[in-house]
Amino acid sequence: MSPSFPDVVFNFNLIPPRLINDYKSNNCTFYFRDVKPPTPNTTVCNDLWKQINNLWKGLNWYDLFRKVYPQTAQTDAVNDT
């Protein structure tokens, strides 16, 4: 999904146009789990990335139509015998 994630959350109306426009105009690129370093690694890009992440926080980014279950619910489901 990365580095296309900002476009995805924009298309789901989770971030405002100003934010995606600033992100693109600064040529920002981020990868999840730091598989590659961000480019460019600037304060502007880092701040924009933080803003994007704060706006979708709490959502299931694997499936934006489903809610996120707490970790304990997942563990209980796996350990249920």
MARKOL-136553 format. One record per residue (C-alpha): residue number from 1; x, y, z. Coordinates in steps of 0.1 Angstrom, whole numbers, plus 2048, in hexadecimal, padded with zeros to 3 digits. Example, Ala and Ser with C-alpha at 12.3 -4.5 7.8 and 13.67 -1.06 7.14 Angstrom:
# MARKOL-136553
seq, xx, yy, zz
1, 87B, 7D3, 84E
2, 889, 7F5, 847
# end
This chain:
# MARKOL-136553
seq, xx, yy, zz
1, 800, 800, 800
2, 81C, 818, 807
3, 826, 831, 7F9
4, 803, 834, 7EA
5, 7F3, 836, 80D
6, 7EF, 85C, 80D
7, 7DC, 85A, 7EC
8, 7C6, 83E, 7FA
9, 7BC, 851, 81A
10, 7B6, 870, 805
11, 79F, 85D, 7EE
12, 78C, 850, 80C
13, 788, 875, 817
14, 79C, 86F, 837
15, 7B5, 88B, 830
16, 7AE, 8AD, 822
17, 7B9, 8B8, 7FF
18, 7D2, 8D1, 80D
19, 7E5, 8B5, 81F
20, 7E8, 89F, 801
21, 7F2, 8BC, 7EB
22, 80D, 8C7, 803
23, 819, 8A3, 806
24, 81C, 8A0, 7E0
25, 82A, 8C3, 7DA
26, 846, 8BB, 7F2
27, 84D, 899, 7E0
28, 849, 886, 801
29, 84A, 861, 801
30, 847, 84A, 820
31, 848, 825, 823
32, 838, 811, 83F
33, 84E, 7FF, 858
34, 86B, 814, 84A
35, 873, 7FB, 82E
36, 883, 819, 81D
37, 88C, 83B, 82C
38, 874, 857, 825
39, 87C, 86E, 808
40, 883, 889, 80C
41, 88A, 887, 831
42, 87F, 8AA, 83A
43, 86D, 8BA, 856
44, 851, 8C4, 83F
45, 84C, 8A0, 832
46, 84E, 892, 855
47, 834, 8AA, 862
48, 81D, 8A3, 845
49, 821, 87D, 84A
50, 818, 882, 86F
51, 7F9, 896, 866
52, 7EE, 87B, 84D
53, 7F3, 860, 867
54, 7E0, 873, 882
55, 7C2, 876, 86C
56, 7BD, 851, 865
57, 7C8, 845, 887
58, 7B1, 82B, 895
59, 7A6, 81E, 873
60, 7AE, 7FC, 864
61, 7C5, 806, 848
62, 7C3, 7E3, 839
63, 79E, 7E8, 834
64, 791, 80B, 83A
65, 76D, 7FE, 83B
66, 773, 7E9, 85A
67, 779, 7F3, 87D
68, 799, 7EC, 890
69, 795, 7D3, 8AC
70, 7AA, 7D6, 8CC
71, 7C8, 7BF, 8CF
72, 7B7, 7AC, 8EB
73, 79A, 7A3, 8D6
74, 7B1, 795, 8BB
75, 7C5, 781, 8D5
76, 7A6, 773, 8E5
77, 799, 768, 8C3
78, 7B9, 755, 8BC
79, 7BB, 745, 8DE
80, 797, 73A, 8DF
81, 795, 714, 8E0
# end
